[in-house]
Amino acid sequence: MRLKDGFVLRDVAGQTVVIATGEASEHFHGMIKLNDTGKAIWQGLAAGKTEAEIASDLTHDFDVDESRAASDVKAFVERMNEQGFLA
C-alpha cells in the first residue's frame, strides 16, 4: 500500500494539512487537516512503512499501547483507502 501521487503533506500556520496537486487536484478539492497522530501515520505510509511498523512508532511517540495504536492505524488507513488516497 502506498500513497497516490499528487497528495502532499504541508504545515501551514501551525496546522498540518494534506492538499492535492497536479492531476489529483482534478478529483479532490480542498484540504484535510490532520492531528499529530494522523500526521505520523501519513508520514509512515509515505516512507513505505507497514501498518505494524507505524503502530510500533506510535507506541513510542505517543505513549499509547500496541493494540490501540494498531486499531488507530487500521482505521485511518481504511478511511484513506475509502477516500482514494491510496494506490
C-alpha positions as CSV (number, residue, x, y, z in Angstrom):
1,M,0.0,0.0,0.0
2,R,1.3,3.4,-0.8
3,L,0.0,7.0,-1.1
4,K,-1.2,8.0,-4.5
5,D,0.9,10.6,-6.3
6,G,-0.3,14.2,-6.1
7,F,-1.2,14.4,-2.4
8,V,1.2,16.3,-0.2
9,L,1.5,17.0,3.5
10,R,2.3,20.5,4.5
11,D,2.5,22.5,7.7
12,V,0.5,25.8,7.2
13,A,0.1,28.3,10.0
14,G,0.8,25.7,12.7
15,Q,-1.7,23.2,11.2
16,T,-0.8,20.0,9.3
17,V,-2.8,19.7,6.1
18,V,-3.0,17.4,3.0
19,I,-3.6,19.1,-0.3
20,A,-3.9,17.7,-3.8
21,T,-1.6,18.8,-6.6
22,G,-1.4,18.2,-10.3
23,E,-3.9,15.5,-11.6
24,A,-5.0,14.7,-8.1
25,S,-6.5,18.2,-7.8
26,E,-8.9,17.5,-10.7
27,H,-10.7,15.0,-8.4
28,F,-10.1,16.3,-4.9
29,H,-10.8,19.9,-4.0
30,G,-9.9,21.4,-0.6
31,M,-7.6,20.1,2.1
32,I,-7.6,17.7,5.0
33,K,-6.4,18.8,8.4
34,L,-4.5,16.1,10.4
35,N,-3.8,15.9,14.1
36,D,-0.3,14.7,15.3
37,T,-1.3,11.1,15.1
38,G,-2.7,11.4,11.6
39,K,0.5,13.2,10.5
40,A,2.6,10.4,11.9
41,I,0.6,7.8,10.1
42,W,0.7,9.7,6.8
43,Q,4.5,10.1,7.1
44,G,4.9,6.4,7.9
45,L,2.9,5.5,4.8
46,A,4.9,8.0,2.7
47,A,8.1,6.3,4.0
48,G,6.8,2.9,2.9
49,K,6.3,1.5,6.3
50,T,3.8,-1.2,7.1
51,E,0.8,-0.7,9.4
52,A,2.6,-2.7,12.1
53,E,5.7,-0.6,11.8
54,I,3.6,2.6,12.0
55,A,1.7,1.3,15.0
56,S,5.0,0.5,16.7
57,D,6.2,4.0,16.1
58,L,3.0,5.4,17.6
59,T,3.5,3.4,20.8
60,H,6.9,5.1,21.2
61,D,6.0,8.6,20.1
62,F,2.6,9.0,21.8
63,D,2.7,6.7,24.8
64,V,-0.2,4.5,23.6
65,D,-0.5,0.7,23.9
66,E,0.2,-1.5,20.9
67,S,-3.4,-2.7,20.4
68,R,-4.8,0.9,20.5
69,A,-2.1,2.1,18.1
70,A,-2.8,-0.8,15.7
71,S,-6.5,-0.1,15.8
72,D,-6.0,3.6,15.1
73,V,-3.6,2.9,12.2
74,K,-6.0,0.3,10.7
75,A,-9.0,2.7,10.9
76,F,-7.0,5.6,9.5
77,V,-5.7,3.5,6.6
78,E,-9.2,2.2,5.8
79,R,-10.6,5.7,5.7
80,M,-7.7,6.9,3.5
81,N,-8.4,3.9,1.1
82,E,-12.1,4.7,1.0
83,Q,-11.4,8.3,0.2
84,G,-9.0,7.4,-2.7
85,F,-5.7,8.4,-1.2
86,L,-4.0,5.0,-1.5
87,A,-2.8,3.2,-4.6
